[in-house]
Amino acid sequence: MAQTVKETRDGRAPALTQLLALAALILPGVAAGLLAEPRVARWVQAFLVLVLALALLASWPLVGRGIRPGPDRAMFGLLTLVCLVPALVVQGSDAFRVWLSTAAFLLALLAVFMFVRQMLRRDRRMVIRGISATAMGGVTAVAASGWVFLPELVRGFGPDLMPILVVLVALLLLIGLIIAGYRWAEEAADQSGAIGLALMSVLLSGAIVVLAALVLQTTI
């Protein structure tokens, strides 16, 4: 990660970006989970995910020698939209199964795409860096849609031991990923790259949300 971006000395902007992005996803998600219908709640979350995805595209951090950011950004936007579709179209318990199947298929397709793309290059220097940037962008796009299931996680929470343990583990994983994202941002050289890496860590944590919601649904 450190090799794909530049270095910066200001850590305040990434930290503030992470806090604002988390607040923008969590607060409406909790409110929608408690007050809104499931379909409405998912559309609200999907809109917020798209806003943050656009912000990430505007401050795309995965740049450098051997990396062509244009195709990676286009792929990120397309995967984000495609992965949101099953979460919005399919309702009920089947939504998790369809989302997981879609995510697995897209990740497999991503693996094929990034290797074929690199092999078609005439200049094959820095291939590993190019593959890493493409993989990071694709995984972030798939994981981001997991935030759509935050209202389900809120509705499944209760005073029993299992929901409490699931939420605590999810919070610990979220904190760990946010700390990692802050460290990535510290290694970026310009403000745009630092903000992009901060947003990337928040969107990646959508995988934690959907897995926690899935565990609650299957164990309660």
C-alpha positions in Angstrom: 0.0 0.0 0.0 2.8 2.4 0.9 4.4 1.9 -2.5 1.3 2.9 -4.5 0.9 6.4 -2.9 3.0 9.4 -1.8 3.9 10.6 1.7 2.1 13.2 3.8 2.7 14.7 7.2 -0.8 15.9 8.1 -2.8 13.2 9.9 -5.7 15.4 10.9 -7.6 15.4 7.6 -7.6 11.5 7.3 -8.8 11.1 10.9 -11.6 13.7 10.4 -12.5 12.1 7.1 -12.9 8.7 8.7 -15.0 10.1 11.6 -17.3 12.0 9.2 -17.7 9.0 6.9 -18.5 6.6 9.7 -21.0 9.0 11.2 -22.6 9.4 7.8 -23.1 5.7 7.5 -23.7 4.6 11.1 -26.1 7.3 12.4 -28.6 7.1 9.5 -28.2 3.3 9.4 -29.1 3.0 13.1 -32.0 5.4 12.8 -33.3 3.6 9.7 -33.0 0.2 11.4 -35.1 1.4 14.3 -37.7 3.5 12.5 -37.9 2.7 8.8 -39.1 -0.3 6.7 -36.3 -2.6 5.5 -36.6 -1.6 1.9 -36.5 2.1 2.7 -33.6 1.6 5.1 -31.5 -0.2 2.5 -32.1 2.5 -0.1 -31.0 5.2 2.4 -27.8 3.2 3.1 -27.2 2.6 -0.6 -27.4 6.3 -1.3 -24.9 7.1 1.4 -22.5 4.4 0.1 -22.7 5.9 -3.4 -21.9 9.4 -2.1 -18.8 8.1 -0.3 -17.9 6.0 -3.3 -18.0 9.2 -5.5 -15.9 10.9 -2.9 -13.3 8.1 -3.1 -13.3 8.3 -6.9 -12.6 12.0 -6.7 -9.6 11.4 -4.3 -8.5 8.1 -5.8 -5.3 7.2 -3.9 -4.0 4.2 -5.8 -1.6 5.9 -8.2 2.1 5.7 -9.1 4.5 4.0 -11.4 3.1 0.8 -13.0 -0.5 1.8 -12.1 -3.1 3.1 -14.5 -5.8 4.6 -12.3 -8.3 5.3 -15.0 -9.4 1.6 -15.6 -9.2 0.9 -11.8 -11.5 3.8 -11.0 -14.0 2.7 -13.7 -13.9 -0.8 -12.4 -14.5 0.4 -8.9 -17.5 2.4 -9.9 -19.0 -0.4 -11.9 -18.5 -3.0 -9.2 -20.0 -0.7 -6.5 -23.2 -0.3 -8.5 -23.5 -4.0 -9.4 -22.9 -5.2 -5.9 -25.6 -2.8 -4.6 -28.3 -4.3 -6.9 -29.0 -7.6 -5.0 -29.1 -5.8 -1.7 -31.8 -3.5 -3.0 -33.8 -5.8 -5.3 -34.0 -8.9 -3.1 -35.7 -8.6 0.3 -35.9 -10.8 3.4 -33.3 -13.4 4.4 -32.6 -14.3 0.8 -30.8 -10.9 0.4 -27.8 -12.1 2.3 -27.5 -15.3 0.2 -27.8 -13.4 -3.0 -25.4 -10.7 -1.9 -22.7 -13.3 -0.9 -23.1 -15.2 -4.2 -22.8 -11.9 -6.2 -19.8 -10.8 -4.1 -18.1 -14.2 -4.6 -18.7 -14.1 -8.4 -17.5 -10.5 -8.8 -14.3 -11.2 -6.8 -13.6 -14.3 -9.0 -14.2 -12.2 -12.1 -12.0 -9.5 -10.7 -9.1 -12.0 -10.2 -9.4 -13.1 -13.9 -9.7 -9.5 -15.1 -6.7 -8.1 -13.3 -4.3 -10.9 -14.4 -5.5 -10.8 -18.0 -5.2 -7.0 -18.0 -1.6 -7.1 -16.8 -0.6 -9.9 -19.2 -1.9 -7.8 -22.1 0.5 -4.9 -21.2 3.5 -4.5 -23.4 5.6 -3.1 -20.6 5.2 -5.7 -17.8 7.4 -3.9 -15.3 5.7 -3.1 -12.0 3.1 -5.9 -12.6 2.7 -6.7 -8.9 1.9 -3.0 -8.1 -0.7 -2.8 -10.8 -2.4 -6.1 -9.7 -2.3 -4.9 -6.1 -4.0 -1.6 -6.9 -6.7 -3.2 -9.1 -7.3 -5.8 -6.4 -7.6 -3.2 -3.6 -10.0 -1.1 -5.6 -12.2 -4.1 -6.5 -12.4 -5.5 -3.0 -13.3 -2.1 -1.7 -16.1 -1.8 -4.1 -17.6 -5.2 -3.2 -17.2 -4.6 0.5 -18.7 -1.1 0.5 -22.1 -2.5 -0.4 -22.1 -4.4 2.9 -23.0 -1.2 4.7 -26.5 -1.5 3.2 -27.2 -4.3 5.7 -26.5 -2.1 8.8 -30.2 -1.6 9.5 -30.6 -5.5 9.6 -27.7 -5.6 12.1 -29.5 -3.0 14.3 -32.8 -4.8 14.1 -31.2 -8.1 15.1 -29.4 -6.7 18.1 -30.9 -7.6 21.5 -30.0 -8.1 25.1 -29.0 -11.8 24.6 -25.4 -12.9 24.8 -24.9 -13.8 21.2 -25.9 -10.5 19.6 -23.8 -8.6 22.1 -20.7 -10.8 21.3 -21.3 -10.4 17.6 -21.5 -6.6 17.8 -18.5 -6.4 20.1 -16.3 -8.5 17.7 -17.6 -6.4 14.8 -16.6 -3.2 16.6 -13.1 -4.5 17.4 -12.6 -5.4 13.8 -13.9 -2.0 12.6 -11.6 -0.2 15.0 -8.6 -2.3 13.8 -9.4 -1.5 10.1 -9.9 2.2 10.8 -6.5 2.3 12.6 -4.9 0.5 9.6 -6.6 3.0 7.2 -5.2 5.9 9.2 -1.7 4.5 9.0 -2.1 4.0 5.2 -3.2 7.7 5.0 -0.1 8.8 7.0 2.0 7.3 4.2 0.3 9.2 1.4 2.1 12.2 0.0 -0.7 14.6 -0.8 -4.0 15.5 0.8 -6.1 13.9 -1.8 -4.4 10.5 -1.5 -4.6 10.6 2.3 -8.4 11.3 2.2 -8.9 8.6 -0.4 -7.1 6.0 1.7 -9.2 7.1 4.8 -12.4 6.7 2.8 -11.2 3.3 1.5 -10.8 1.9 5.0 -14.3 3.0 5.9 -15.8 1.4 2.8 -13.8 -1.8 3.3 -15.4 -2.2 6.7 -18.8 -2.8 5.0 -17.7 -6.5 4.8 -17.6 -6.5 8.6 -21.2 -5.2 8.8 -22.7 -7.7 6.4 -20.9 -10.6 8.0 -22.0 -9.6 11.5 -25.6 -9.2 10.2 -25.4 -12.6 8.6 -24.2 -14.2 11.8 -27.0 -12.7 13.8 -29.6 -13.9 11.3 -28.3 -17.5 11.2 -27.8 -17.8 15.0 -31.0 -16.2 16.4 
